[in-house]
């Protein structure tokens, strides 16, 4: 296995194209808990080009009924990215000052569990949530400031790279 860079530009181009609509190649999870994390996974996949087909612990999408929990689940995606040592993208939790375009923010509305994933598409000022702009599904947005959300907690995941064969 080898490591390759995550193509942030390709991931952002995907986000721009599909933030306000749906790619018909993927199931729309809006009516079954939300499409936010599936959209984030689509963006990451566009920039990584590699899935991890390990049952339960992997990160993959075949169809709406055959996908890993991490493809569309907020906490599962977080756990996969920060713990992945196998195929696919991997990352680490960072503070907002260390994020880059193509990274992820996750929100907790109740301060206990994280429930919404956002894809970072523009950074005007990384020290202020009003200067960090995102793309998202479920509540479809593109170039929206994180500060426009009401939430209790936030965390950021920096995609460090991709493991391939």
Backbone torsions as a table, in degrees:
resi	resn	phi	psi	omega
1	UNK	NA	148.3	178.3
2	UNK	-134.5	164.4	179.6
3	UNK	-105.6	143.1	175.9
4	UNK	-135.8	159.3	179.1
5	UNK	-70.6	150.9	173.0
6	UNK	-79.5	127.8	-178.7
7	UNK	-84.4	88.3	-176.4
8	UNK	-61.0	-39.2	-178.5
9	UNK	-63.3	-42.8	179.3
10	UNK	-64.1	-40.9	178.9
11	UNK	-63.5	-41.7	180.0
12	UNK	-68.5	-39.3	177.1
13	UNK	-61.0	-40.2	177.5
14	UNK	-62.4	-47.1	-179.5
15	UNK	-58.3	-43.6	-179.6
16	UNK	-63.0	-41.0	-178.1
17	UNK	-67.9	-38.8	-169.2
18	UNK	-112.8	1.0	-176.5
19	UNK	-59.7	-37.4	-174.1
20	UNK	-105.4	12.4	175.5
21	UNK	-149.5	-169.5	-178.0
22	UNK	-124.4	135.4	173.8
23	UNK	-76.3	120.0	-177.1
24	UNK	-65.2	-11.4	177.5
25	UNK	-72.6	-12.8	-177.2
26	UNK	-124.2	144.6	176.2
27	UNK	-65.4	142.2	177.3
28	UNK	-92.9	112.2	-176.3
29	UNK	-89.8	11.6	-177.5
30	UNK	-51.8	-40.0	-176.0
31	UNK	-90.9	3.6	178.2
32	UNK	-131.3	53.2	175.4
33	UNK	105.3	-13.7	177.3
34	UNK	116.0	152.2	-176.0
35	UNK	-104.3	4.7	-171.7
36	UNK	-60.5	-49.8	-174.7
37	UNK	-75.2	-32.2	173.8
38	UNK	-61.7	-41.6	177.6
39	UNK	-62.5	-42.4	178.1
40	UNK	-61.2	-44.1	178.6
41	UNK	-61.4	-40.1	177.5
42	UNK	-60.9	-43.1	178.5
43	UNK	-62.7	-47.7	-179.7
44	UNK	-61.9	-42.4	179.9
45	UNK	-62.8	-38.7	177.7
46	UNK	-59.7	-35.7	-179.9
47	UNK	-89.9	-11.6	-177.6
48	UNK	-111.9	-35.7	178.8
49	UNK	68.1	10.8	-177.0
50	UNK	-136.0	128.3	173.7
51	UNK	-104.6	166.0	176.8
52	UNK	-122.4	108.6	-173.6
53	UNK	-87.6	17.5	176.5
54	UNK	-66.8	122.5	179.1
55	UNK	-57.8	143.8	178.5
56	UNK	68.0	-54.1	-173.7
57	UNK	-96.1	-6.1	-176.1
58	UNK	-85.1	-164.8	-179.6
59	UNK	-147.5	103.4	-176.4
60	UNK	-157.2	161.1	175.7
61	UNK	-139.6	122.7	172.5
62	UNK	-108.7	-48.1	172.4
63	UNK	-159.7	-179.5	-176.0
64	UNK	-59.2	-25.2	179.4
65	UNK	-100.9	-7.4	-177.6
66	UNK	-132.5	86.6	-179.1
67	UNK	-151.0	161.5	176.6
68	UNK	-79.3	154.1	174.9
69	UNK	-56.4	-32.7	-177.4
70	UNK	-71.0	-17.6	-179.6
71	UNK	-66.5	-38.1	-173.7
72	UNK	-127.1	2.5	180.0
73	UNK	-105.6	128.7	-175.3
74	UNK	-55.1	-57.9	-176.9
75	UNK	-67.4	-36.6	179.4
76	UNK	-64.7	-39.7	178.0
77	UNK	-64.1	-45.2	178.2
78	UNK	-56.0	-51.9	-178.2
79	UNK	-60.5	-41.4	179.3
80	UNK	-61.7	-52.6	-174.2
81	UNK	-62.6	-43.5	-175.9
82	UNK	-80.0	-17.1	-179.0
83	UNK	-109.0	-6.8	-173.3
84	UNK	-64.9	125.5	174.1
85	UNK	-120.7	-0.2	-179.6
86	UNK	-104.9	-154.7	-178.6
87	UNK	-60.2	151.4	172.5
88	UNK	100.4	-174.7	-178.1
89	UNK	-72.0	154.9	176.4
90	UNK	-144.4	156.3	-177.9
91	UNK	-157.1	-169.3	177.2
92	UNK	-148.5	155.4	176.8
93	UNK	-76.5	134.9	-179.1
94	UNK	-136.6	167.5	172.5
95	UNK	-83.8	166.4	-172.8
96	UNK	-61.8	-23.6	-180.0
97	UNK	-70.4	-14.0	-177.3
98	UNK	-108.4	5.7	-179.0
99	UNK	-75.5	159.6	174.3
100	UNK	-131.4	166.2	174.4
101	UNK	-57.3	140.9	-179.3
102	UNK	88.0	1.4	175.5
103	UNK	-88.0	-177.1	-171.8
104	UNK	-126.9	144.3	168.4
105	UNK	-118.5	144.1	175.4
106	UNK	-127.9	139.8	-175.0
107	UNK	-112.4	143.5	170.3
108	UNK	-114.3	121.2	-178.7
109	UNK	-85.6	-25.5	-178.5
110	UNK	-106.5	-1.5	-179.9
111	UNK	81.9	-0.7	-178.1
112	UNK	-112.0	-55.1	-178.8
113	UNK	-119.5	147.1	179.1
114	UNK	-85.7	131.6	-169.5
115	UNK	-128.8	-5.3	-175.9
116	UNK	-144.4	135.4	179.8
117	UNK	-111.9	140.4	-178.9
118	UNK	-129.0	147.5	-178.6
119	UNK	-110.6	124.3	-174.2
120	UNK	-81.0	118.4	-176.1
121	UNK	-114.2	-12.8	-177.9
122	UNK	-156.3	134.7	176.6
123	UNK	-126.0	106.6	176.9
124	UNK	-91.9	-32.3	179.1
125	UNK	-156.6	106.2	-175.1
126	UNK	-74.0	-6.4	179.8
127	UNK	-92.1	-5.0	-177.5
128	UNK	-133.5	132.4	179.8
129	UNK	-64.5	-20.0	176.0
130	UNK	-75.9	-17.3	179.3
131	UNK	-97.0	1.5	178.1
132	UNK	-109.0	117.6	-174.4
133	UNK	-108.2	144.1	-172.8
134	UNK	-128.3	167.1	167.6
135	UNK	-121.4	147.0	-177.2
136	UNK	-157.4	154.8	169.1
137	UNK	-108.7	179.7	-171.1
138	UNK	75.3	-63.4	168.7
139	UNK	-106.8	81.6	-169.7
140	UNK	-55.7	127.6	-178.8
141	UNK	-150.8	153.9	170.1
142	UNK	-144.2	129.3	-179.6
143	UNK	63.9	35.9	178.1
144	UNK	-93.4	137.3	178.7
145	UNK	-71.1	138.1	177.3
146	UNK	-59.6	-31.8	-178.9
147	UNK	-62.7	-14.2	178.0
148	UNK	-76.9	-11.3	177.3
149	UNK	-89.5	151.7	171.8
150	UNK	-106.8	120.3	-176.9
151	UNK	-153.1	164.2	179.3
152	UNK	-92.4	-40.9	-177.4
153	UNK	-139.0	155.2	176.7
154	UNK	-139.2	147.5	172.3
155	UNK	-138.4	153.9	-178.6
156	UNK	-120.6	139.4	177.1
157	UNK	-118.2	120.7	176.7
158	UNK	-94.0	121.8	176.8
159	UNK	-78.1	117.2	-176.3
160	UNK	-86.8	-29.3	-178.0
161	UNK	170.0	-166.5	-176.0
162	UNK	-135.7	135.7	174.8
163	UNK	-98.4	126.6	-179.7
164	UNK	-128.7	176.6	177.7
165	UNK	-82.7	NA	NA
